[in-house]
């Protein structure tokens, strides 16, 4: 993680713009395509995100083997299982209802989608409410099921890093196979432009 200086801020801005450009061109700025993930009709989101995880894990492992990166120097957040579960359910519910996640809502807004602006306002409002209500009760819930043996799979379960990478690759193949099967059954994947056009024609009828 680069320090918050001019170079670091500029790199974050450039990477953010490029990331947003890729998301929009992949159709991820469309709520129609994103909600199709929850109906199992379009697995593009899951495939892309899981692929990103495997690529990042493999890249870090390769850099460590090459002696270019010390894994111990990387910051790993504390594994709070309950907090992650509750947060995942809330974010997933918002994702399914609104068709956006925090990143894609910004992409959708800059692409001219007003519903994305409503989602962003809700995101900011929810963050403000959470900060205002944060106290001992929320802290107690967040600290439940904290993993004390380590914050990575390797530390917690003693899995060698190479074996974990192999498991991730096997899981990735399974995700692509299962996703493609569901997409064929659901006549997917959804094309963002076609989905929006279909919604417009349905409204006109």
Secondary structure, 3 states (H helix, E strand, C coil): CCCCCHHHHHHHHHHHHHHHHHHHHCCCCCHHHHHHHHCCCCCHHHHHHHHHHHHHHHHHHHHHHCCCCCHHHCCCCCCEHHHHHHHHHHHHHHHHHHCCCHHHHHHHHHCCCHHHHHHHHHHHHHHHHHHHHCCHHHHHHHCCCECCCCCCHHHHHCCCHHHHHHHHHHHHHHHHHHHHHHHHHCCCCCCHHHHHHHHHHHHHC
